[in-house]
Amino acid sequence: MGLERINKKFDKLKEEGKKAFIPYIMAGDGGMEKTEKLIYLLEGIGASVIELGAPFSDPVADGPTIQAADERSLSRGTNLKEILEFVEKIRHNTQIPIVIMGYLNPIMQFGISKFCDECSRVGVDGLIIPDLPYEEWSIIKDDVKKNNIALIPLVTPTSGAHRIKILSSEGTGYVYTVTVAGVTGSRREFNNDLYELLEEVKSISNIPVVAGFGISTKAHVQEIEKYCDGVVVGSKIVELAHINNFDEIKNIFG
């Protein structure tokens, strides 16, 4: 399915007049059994896509909460091979789109072509690689295209209209719009610059636009989704899942 599974999800949401709810979770944080239960819980409360973090020792885009989750997952030995086997296993129980969000070094160590082939085989639908700039997409672009896997671009407040146009035209699945010039982590409020950025990206992009980084409350979700096609909540879900506060996770999207 790959890219097609993501596209179908966004088409269905658009037909229903709904916005995408995209939770980010760290694979292996608390063990893979917990990750599996968390995915089913998130799907049950209306998740549209799951962004599944692959732990890395130097997660440059991530703030303290996700860095701590990286460390907990790595201490259990979680790696890309285990994550791919995990996706293959849960595909027997769920067809929710799954996007692996991970850094370039482990993918290169795995082997880029082999990794993309395995993603396609087990049922991974898309990739977000925060430390892979557009100028280096050539190292993976052919492999994701061959395997029909979405390569989801990140745009930021400093990208500028020209770069946003390139990224949204060459990227697939959806455009991940980073709400701040900084790392992940919960924030109290957002300013008008964000809404202007989202409106700009929406006016340029021919694929869905979602917003992420810092979105942590129900009020954030309800406000920001007015300006885009969906929202990503990461650090807050990682924090709440770590302490098993699943009721509060439900409240964010309830």
N, C-alpha and C positions, 0 to 999 in steps of 0.2 A: 504493500500500500504506500508507505513512505509519504512523499509530498502530497499525494492524492488524499490521504487520510486527514492531513492538516487542512487542505483546501476545502474538503467536504465539510469539515467541522465549522469553518468560518462562513461558508455559504449557508449552512443550516442556521447558524446564529443570526446572520443577516436577514434571512427569510422570516425568522421569528421575532425580529426586532430586539435581539439580546446582545449583550457584550460578553466577550471572553473573560473568564476567570482562570488565570494561569498560575498555579502555585509552583514554587521552586522548593525542592527538598534535596537533601544531601544523601546520596546513596550510601548505605552502610552505616549511617549515624545511628547507633543503637542496635546495629545488626541488620542483615538483609530481611529477616522476618518482620522486623518492625517497619522497614521501608515498604514492604509489600502490603502490610495492613494499612499503612498511611495512604498509599496510593488508592486502595479501595475506598477508604473513608473519604478522601478528597473527591473521588469520582462520584461517590454517593451524595455529596453535598453540592454537586454541580460543577466540578472542575471541567474545563474545556480541553485543556492540554496540560500535561505534566512536564515540567522542566526538571530533569533528573541530574543533579550535580555529580560530577566525577571528581573525587577528592584529589587535591594537588598540594604539594608542600609549599608552593610560593604563589598563592592565589592573588595576583596583583590587583584585581578589580574588586576584591571582597573586603568588607569591613570585619570587625572583631567577631561578630556572631557567626558568620559563615566560616571565618578562619578557624574558629574553635571547633566547628562541625567537621571541617577538613581534618583537623588533627585527631578528633575522636574516630573518624572513619578510617584514616590511615593507620591508626594504632591497632585496628582490627584486621589490617591487611587488605582492605578493599582496593581493587584495581580494575582496569577496563575489562579484562577477561571475565572477572566475576560479574561485573555489571551487565555485560552482554548476555551471559548465561542467565542472569536474573530476568532480563527483559524477555528472553526466549521462554522462560518458565511462566511468567505472568501473562503472556499473550494467550495462554489457554483460558484465561479468566476475564480478560479485559481487552477492548479494542480502542481505548482512549489514546489519542495521539501522544507519543512520548518523544521528547527532545532531550538529547544529552547535552548538557552545558559543561564543557571542560576545556582545559588548557592544552596548548599545542604540544608541549614536550611529551606527555604520555602517549599521545596519538602517534607522534613520530616514532617513539620507541616501539610501539605496537606494530607500526607500519601503516602508512596512510591508506594505501590501496586495500590492504588486508582489513583494516578497521572499517572502511566504508563497505566492503563486501559483507563483513560480518553484521554490521548495522542493518543492512538490507535483509540479510537472511533471518535475523532474529526478530525483526519488527520495530527497529528504531526508525522514527519518521523524520527527524531533523537534528541538526547540530548547531550549537552556538559556541564559538571559540573566541573568547574575549580578547586574547592576545595575538590573534591573527589579523593583521591589518589588511585592508582591501588590496593593497599593492602586492601582497603575497598570496592572494587567493589562488593563484595559478597552481600552487602545489597540491591543492585538493579539489579544485573546481571540476575537473574532468571526472574524478572518481565519484563525487556526489551526484553529478548529472547522470552518469552511467547507472548508478544504483537508485535513482529517483528519490534522493534524500534532500530535504530542504537544507539550504545553507542560509541561516538567518542572520541578517546584518544588524549590527549595533550602530545607532546614530546617537550623537550627544549634542549638548547645547553649543558646542564649539565646532560642529561639523560644517556648517554653512550649506547654503542651498545647492551649490554645484555637487558637493560630495553626497548630500542626501539623495539627489537625483540619481547619481551613479549607483549608490548602494541599494536603493529601492528598486532600481531597474534590473540589477544583476543578482540581487538576493532573491530568495524564494521562501515561501511559507508565510512569514510576516516580518515587519520591521520592528525591532526591539528599540524603543526610544528611551534612552537613559535620561532620567529626570534631572540629574544634577551632574556637575563636573566634579566627580569624586567617586568614592567607593560605596558599596552596598551598605545598608543599615537603616534602621527606622528613623524617621524624621517627624517633627511635630507638624510642620506646615509646608506648603509650597507657595510660590509666588506667581504673578502674572506671566513672568518669562516662560515658565513651563507651559502654560496654556497656549501662549503664542508659538512656542516651539512645536507643540503637538498639532496645532492648526496648520503650521507651515509644512510639517511632514505629511499630514493628511492631504494637503493640496498638491503635493508633489508625487506621492507614492501611488502606484497602481496595485499594491498588495496591502493587506490589512496592517494597521499600525497599532502596536500595543506599547504601554508605558510601564517602566519598572525602575527599581532602585528607590528605596525609602518609603514605599507605600505600605502602611502597616495597620490602618484602621478602616472600619466600615465607612466612616465619613470620607476618608481619602479615596476609597474605591468609588463611592457614589459621585464624588466631585470630578475626579480625573477621567472616569469613563465617558463623561459627556463630550470629551474632546478627542476620543480615539475609539478603537474597536475592541479594546480589552486592557486589562491590567495584570501585571505580574506582582505577586507578593512572595517575597523570599525570606529575608532575615526574620521577620516576625513569625512566620510559620516554622522555620527551623528552630527558633527559640522556644515556641510553644510546644512543638513536638518533642523536643529534648526533655521537657518537664512533664510530658504526657497530659498537657492541658488541651485536650481535643475539643472540649466545649467552646473554648475561646476561639479556636480556629473556625469552628462553625459559625460563630457570631460575626466574624469579619465578613463573611459572604452570605449570611442568612437573610 
